[in-house]
C-alpha cells in the first residue's frame, strides 16, 4: 500500500546529518577514540558493580552518586552538575535552551561540526567567526566584538579545538568571559590532553559553562556519558530540556566507577600525549606535509594529496578522517592516536605513499 504524503516539521528535510556509518577497519584512527579499553582493575570493578544492578529500578541513586562525585572534585555542589549522554547531547540541549528563531549562537570555525547542526535544529541564528587560516588561532578580540555586536545569547568555544587541535589559555577564556554578557560554553572534550581547564573560573563568572566527556581520555565512547558544570540557576534551566530518567543505570555505574578510579588513567593519558608529540615530529619530516600543533589526542595535517592518500589507506584497511574540500580544512587529514604499534603502522603507510608521490 502506498503511504500518503506525511506532514513533517517544517525544514526537517533540509537538516544536515552527521555521518556515523563505519566499516571494519584493520586500524581505526578516524574518530578521536581512545585506542585502549578499560584498565584491568577498572574493568573488574565495573563488572562487579554491574552484576549488582537492580534492572527493575529507575536510575535515581546512581545519578545522584555520580553528580555528587563530580561536584566534589571541582569544589561544587551537585546542583552545579548536569549529566548527559555524552557532551554532545549536553551541547545540543544548550543550543535548544539558548536558541530559537530570535536568538543568536556564536562559535568559531572550523570547529566541532555538530555546532552547525544543533544550531539549525534549534532554529537559531548563527554568527560564525573564522579562525586564522595560517595557524587556526582564534582572534579573541574579534570574537568578543562579534559576540557582542550580534547580541548573541550563547557563545561557544571548543578548547582544545576539534579538528584543529590548538587551544586557548585560561587567561584568554577569562578575557572572553569578562568582556561578553551572554552565556559562554567551553567545550572541553579533549582537556585532559591539555591540562588547562576553564573550570577554575566558574565561581567568578556565573554565566560560564564547562562541558566535559568520558569518551576521549577515559575510553568510554560506547557508554555515552558527559557532564556540564555551571551556576545552579543555569543548570536548573538547561535541565528543563531533558526528559525524566534520560540517563541509564549501566552508563551511570560505569562512569561513576571510572571517575572514582581516574588516577588509573594518568599513565595512559601521558602515553597518548607522548605519542601525539612523537607522531607530530614524524609527520612533519615527510615531504609536503604541514603538521599543526595539537593539545589533543589527534593531530591535523595538511597534504596536497590528502584525498588520494585517504583512499589509498582505506584500501589497506586504515581509517583516517579526511575533510576533503570542507571550508578552512581543504586538503586536511585528522589522525587520532592509537597504540604505539598502530601509530607506527599508519605512519609507515603514509610515508610510503608520500615518498612515491614526492
Phi, psi and omega per residue, in radians:
X1 nan 2.327 3.135
X2 -1.331 2.282 3.127
X3 -1.339 2.311 3.070
X4 -1.154 2.776 3.139
X5 -1.058 2.159 -3.117
X6 -1.643 2.698 -3.109
X7 -1.822 1.882 3.126
X8 -1.684 2.931 3.064
X9 -1.009 2.495 -3.119
X10 -0.954 2.296 3.061
X11 1.203 0.199 3.111
X12 -1.075 -0.665 3.141
X13 -1.138 -0.323 3.136
X14 -1.540 -0.094 -3.088
X15 -1.145 2.263 3.035
X16 -1.229 2.817 3.135
X17 -2.210 2.773 3.125
X18 -1.843 2.084 -3.043
X19 -1.317 2.014 3.111
X20 -2.019 0.172 3.120
X21 -1.233 2.254 -3.108
X22 -2.131 2.922 3.039
X23 -2.200 3.009 3.118
X24 -1.370 1.928 3.140
X25 -1.771 2.515 2.959
X26 -1.220 -0.720 3.063
X27 -2.320 2.166 -3.067
X28 -2.031 1.849 3.131
X29 -2.298 0.764 -3.056
X30 -2.031 0.025 -3.023
X31 -2.244 0.218 3.132
X32 1.021 0.506 3.097
X33 -1.408 2.858 2.988
X34 -1.330 2.390 -3.097
X35 -1.374 -0.096 -3.079
X36 -2.147 2.572 3.079
X37 -1.453 -2.932 -3.095
X38 -1.035 2.461 2.960
X39 -1.028 2.526 -3.061
X40 -0.911 -0.755 -3.115
X41 -1.153 -0.667 3.119
X42 -1.196 -0.734 3.137
X43 -1.053 -0.742 3.110
X44 -1.046 -0.761 -3.128
X45 -1.166 -0.721 3.130
X46 -1.074 -0.854 -3.102
X47 -1.111 -0.632 3.101
X48 -1.114 -0.743 3.142
X49 -1.235 -0.674 3.133
X50 -1.125 -0.514 -3.140
X51 -1.205 -0.252 -3.120
X52 -1.890 0.190 -3.107
X53 -1.211 2.382 3.032
X54 -1.545 1.652 -3.045
X55 -1.161 -0.297 -3.106
X56 -1.545 0.021 -3.081
X57 -1.962 2.596 3.064
X58 -1.253 2.699 -3.043
X59 -1.429 1.384 3.099
X60 -1.716 -1.044 -3.084
X61 -1.058 -0.737 -3.102
X62 -1.139 -0.635 3.109
X63 -1.124 -0.839 -3.132
X64 -1.084 -0.723 -3.098
X65 -1.082 -0.785 -3.126
X66 -1.211 -0.704 3.110
X67 -1.070 -0.734 -3.135
X68 -1.157 -0.685 3.134
X69 -1.144 -0.765 3.131
X70 -1.139 -0.790 -3.134
X71 -1.037 -0.796 -3.126
X72 -1.057 -0.624 -3.130
X73 -1.111 -0.531 -3.110
X74 -1.814 0.136 -3.110
X75 1.195 0.582 -3.111
X76 -2.056 -3.114 3.038
X77 -1.851 2.820 -3.104
X78 -1.088 -0.392 3.092
X79 -1.194 -0.220 3.109
X80 -1.628 0.102 -3.053
X81 -2.151 2.378 3.033
X82 -2.266 2.239 -3.132
X83 -1.683 2.658 3.111
X84 -2.642 2.945 3.114
X85 -1.399 1.378 -3.015
X86 1.436 2.721 3.097
X87 -1.148 -0.349 3.107
X88 -1.069 -0.774 3.117
X89 -1.133 -0.668 3.127
X90 -1.066 -0.771 3.126
X91 -1.119 -0.723 3.101
X92 -1.011 -0.789 -3.121
X93 -1.155 -0.631 3.089
X94 -1.118 -0.681 3.117
X95 -1.144 -0.617 3.066
X96 -1.225 -0.706 -3.100
X97 -1.162 -0.672 -3.077
X98 -1.854 0.014 -3.124
X99 -1.785 -3.053 -3.101
X100 2.468 3.011 -3.022
X101 -1.117 -0.455 -3.103
X102 -1.909 0.241 -3.092
X103 -2.109 2.692 -3.039
X104 -2.130 2.385 3.069
X105 -2.051 2.298 -3.089
X106 -2.007 2.441 3.095
X107 -2.781 2.752 3.113
X108 -1.381 2.868 2.969
X109 -2.522 2.572 -0.027
X110 -1.261 2.500 3.095
X111 -2.696 -2.827 -3.106
X112 -0.977 2.104 -3.003
X113 -1.125 -0.360 -3.111
X114 -1.269 -0.298 3.109
X115 -0.994 -0.777 -3.125
X116 -1.108 -0.712 -3.111
X117 -1.202 -0.766 3.137
X118 -1.126 -0.688 3.137
X119 -1.108 -0.722 3.132
X120 -1.157 -0.718 3.120
X121 -1.110 -0.604 3.140
X122 -1.445 -0.027 -3.122
X123 0.975 0.705 3.121
X124 -1.728 2.618 2.952
X125 -1.254 2.679 3.129
X126 -2.231 2.535 2.965
X127 -2.124 2.043 -3.057
X128 -1.903 2.212 -3.107
X129 -1.845 2.044 -3.094
X130 -1.249 2.358 3.007
X131 -1.303 2.745 3.089
X132 -1.066 2.286 -3.054
X133 -1.295 -0.253 3.131
X134 -1.398 -0.813 -3.050
X135 -2.299 0.105 3.141
X136 1.091 0.429 3.087
X137 -1.345 2.671 3.098
X138 -1.738 2.181 3.041
X139 -1.331 1.768 -3.023
X140 -1.077 -0.726 -3.130
X141 -1.114 -0.730 3.113
X142 -1.139 -0.712 3.123
X143 -1.057 -0.826 3.136
X144 -1.038 -0.777 -3.107
X145 -1.104 -0.771 -3.109
X146 -1.215 -0.626 3.069
X147 -1.082 -0.795 -3.116
X148 -1.238 -0.748 -3.118
X149 -1.101 -0.594 -3.115
X150 -1.458 -0.107 -3.064
X151 0.926 0.789 -3.102
X152 -1.069 2.563 3.058
X153 -1.565 -0.413 -3.138
X154 -2.567 2.326 3.001
X155 -2.037 2.452 -3.054
X156 -2.222 2.339 3.037
X157 -2.298 2.132 3.046
X158 -1.501 2.054 -3.000
X159 -2.496 1.948 -0.060
X160 -1.088 2.732 -2.987
X161 -1.527 2.396 3.012
X162 -1.880 2.132 0.344
X163 -1.875 0.176 -3.015
X164 -1.423 -0.476 3.047
X165 1.595 -0.246 -3.088
X166 -1.501 3.018 -3.018
X167 -2.570 2.661 2.974
X168 -1.523 2.705 3.026
X169 -1.397 2.863 3.076
X170 -1.068 -0.607 3.128
X171 -1.120 -0.675 3.107
X172 -1.185 -0.675 3.098
X173 -1.144 -0.697 3.101
X174 -1.119 -0.615 3.091
X175 -1.037 -0.768 3.109
X176 -1.132 -0.793 -3.126
X177 -1.092 -0.657 -3.078
X178 -1.262 -0.530 -2.993
X179 -1.946 0.222 3.007
X180 -2.198 2.782 -3.077
X181 -1.977 -0.163 -3.095
X182 -1.517 3.045 3.032
X183 -1.093 2.459 -3.104
X184 -2.224 2.003 3.119
X185 -1.745 2.222 2.991
X186 -1.866 1.973 -3.108
X187 -1.543 1.812 -3.018
X188 -1.855 0.793 -3.113
X189 -1.043 -0.475 -3.043
X190 -2.029 0.286 -2.967
X191 -1.152 -0.443 3.135
X192 -1.090 -0.427 3.129
X193 -1.546 -0.037 -3.101
X194 -1.965 -0.822 3.052
X195 1.624 -0.032 3.135
X196 -2.085 1.819 -3.090
X197 -1.817 2.537 3.074
X198 -1.393 -0.003 -3.122
X199 -1.035 -0.446 3.139
X200 -1.189 -0.224 -3.114
X201 -1.704 -0.075 -2.994
X202 -1.036 -0.750 -3.088
X203 -1.261 -0.411 -3.132
X204 -1.451 -0.545 -3.076
X205 -2.214 1.658 -3.077
X206 -1.069 -0.356 -3.141
X207 -1.494 -0.073 -3.126
X208 -1.420 2.420 3.104
X209 -2.257 2.462 3.132
X210 -2.208 2.156 3.128
X211 -1.849 2.329 3.131
X212 -2.264 2.855 -3.126
X213 -2.433 2.715 3.020
X214 -1.619 -0.049 -2.959
X215 -1.277 -0.605 -2.944
X216 -1.599 -1.363 -3.065
X217 -1.105 -0.527 -3.066
X218 -1.767 0.096 2.998
X219 1.056 0.600 -3.104
X220 -1.977 0.635 -3.124
X221 -1.009 -0.549 -3.059
X222 -1.238 -0.474 -3.050
X223 -1.568 -0.257 3.124
X224 0.989 1.469 3.094
X225 -2.532 2.286 3.054
X226 -2.552 3.065 3.118
X227 -2.590 2.696 3.132
X228 -2.042 2.364 3.072
X229 -1.957 2.379 3.130
X230 -3.104 -3.132 3.099
X231 -1.072 2.487 -3.056
X232 -1.017 -0.642 -3.128
X233 -1.197 -0.630 3.116
X234 -1.249 -0.767 3.110
X235 -1.026 -0.708 -3.139
X236 -1.084 -0.732 3.136
X237 -1.200 -0.779 -3.118
X238 -1.133 -0.604 -3.128
X239 -1.091 -0.347 3.119
X240 -1.189 -0.268 3.115
X241 -1.446 -0.130 -3.127
X242 -1.694 2.675 3.001
X243 -1.494 2.792 3.059
X244 -1.076 2.548 3.072
X245 0.960 0.774 -3.073
X246 -1.343 -0.251 3.097
X247 -1.840 2.473 3.134
X248 -1.687 2.728 -3.039
X249 -1.111 -0.652 -3.117
X250 -1.071 -0.744 3.082
X251 -1.137 -0.812 -3.072
X252 -1.109 -0.763 -3.137
X253 -1.137 -0.757 -3.141
X254 -1.125 -0.829 -3.121
X255 -1.117 -0.701 3.140
X256 -1.123 -0.713 3.124
X257 -1.116 -0.794 3.132
X258 -1.117 -0.707 -3.133
X259 -1.114 -0.702 3.095
X260 -1.132 -0.533 -3.069
X261 -1.897 0.459 -3.038
X262 -1.116 -0.368 3.074
X263 -1.090 -0.443 3.104
X264 -1.129 -0.336 -3.080
X265 -1.612 -0.184 -3.080
X266 -0.981 -0.839 3.110
X267 -1.064 -0.630 3.128
X268 -1.144 -0.775 3.139
X269 -1.100 -0.755 3.094
X270 -1.088 -0.644 3.099
X271 -1.137 -0.741 3.134
X272 -1.150 -0.649 3.085
X273 -1.127 -0.753 3.121
X274 -1.100 -0.705 3.105
X275 -1.155 -0.703 3.089
X276 -1.025 -0.793 -3.139
X277 -1.179 -0.718 3.134
X278 -1.109 -0.815 -3.092
X279 -1.258 -0.503 3.055
X280 -1.057 -0.749 3.098
X281 -1.145 -0.687 -3.131
X282 -1.111 -0.860 -3.107
X283 -1.173 -0.568 3.121
X284 -1.138 -0.358 -3.123
X285 -1.430 -0.182 -3.103
X286 -1.405 2.577 -3.139
X287 -1.139 2.334 3.065
X288 1.227 0.246 3.112
X289 -1.747 2.271 2.989
X290 -1.922 2.150 -3.107
X291 -1.920 2.232 -3.122
X292 -1.630 2.464 3.124
X293 -1.009 2.450 -3.077
X294 -2.299 2.484 3.028
X295 -2.070 0.515 -3.045
X296 -2.202 -2.819 3.051
X297 -1.790 0.409 3.094
X298 -2.534 2.928 3.027
X299 -2.272 2.587 3.089
X300 -1.878 2.256 3.117
X301 -2.196 2.617 3.048
X302 -2.014 2.280 -3.096
X303 -2.579 2.312 -2.984
X304 -1.142 -0.278 3.087
X305 -1.985 0.661 -3.037
X306 -1.023 -0.766 -3.103
X307 -1.193 -0.696 3.106
X308 -1.151 -0.709 3.105
X309 -1.104 -0.761 3.133
X310 -1.034 -0.756 3.131
X311 -1.152 -0.693 3.139
X312 -1.128 -0.722 3.130
X313 -1.246 -0.638 3.100
X314 -1.054 -0.647 3.115
X315 -1.132 -0.393 3.104
X316 -1.659 0.073 3.128
X317 1.459 0.381 3.137
X318 -1.945 2.119 -3.103
X319 -1.760 1.997 3.011
X320 -1.912 3.062 3.060
X321 -1.913 1.907 3.116
X322 -1.787 2.321 -3.091
X323 -1.682 -0.045 3.062
X324 0.975 -2.108 -3.115
X325 -1.860 0.411 3.123
X326 -1.014 2.449 -3.072
X327 -0.966 2.173 3.115
X328 1.426 -0.141 -3.093
X329 -2.193 0.446 -3.138
X330 -1.008 2.326 3.108
X331 1.078 0.504 -3.139
X332 -1.868 2.560 3.060
X333 -2.213 2.417 3.040
X334 -1.911 2.216 -3.074
X335 -2.099 1.961 3.092
X336 -1.295 2.712 3.095
X337 -1.521 2.135 3.038
X338 -1.745 -2.617 3.035
X339 -1.260 2.904 3.133
X340 -1.013 -0.726 -3.131
X341 -1.137 -0.725 3.107
X342 -1.137 -0.750 3.140
X343 -1.072 -0.710 3.122
X344 -1.159 -0.669 -3.133
X345 -1.190 -0.730 3.108
X346 -1.116 -0.786 -3.127
X347 -1.089 -0.712 3.131
X348 -1.048 -0.705 3.135
X349 -1.211 -0.712 3.116
X350 -1.144 -0.774 -3.121
X351 -1.062 -0.761 -3.139
X352 -1.066 -0.735 3.116
X353 -1.134 -0.833 -3.076
X354 -1.117 -0.677 -3.126
X355 -1.254 -0.546 3.059
X356 -1.164 -0.601 -3.063
X357 -1.581 -0.172 -3.083
X358 -1.195 nan nan
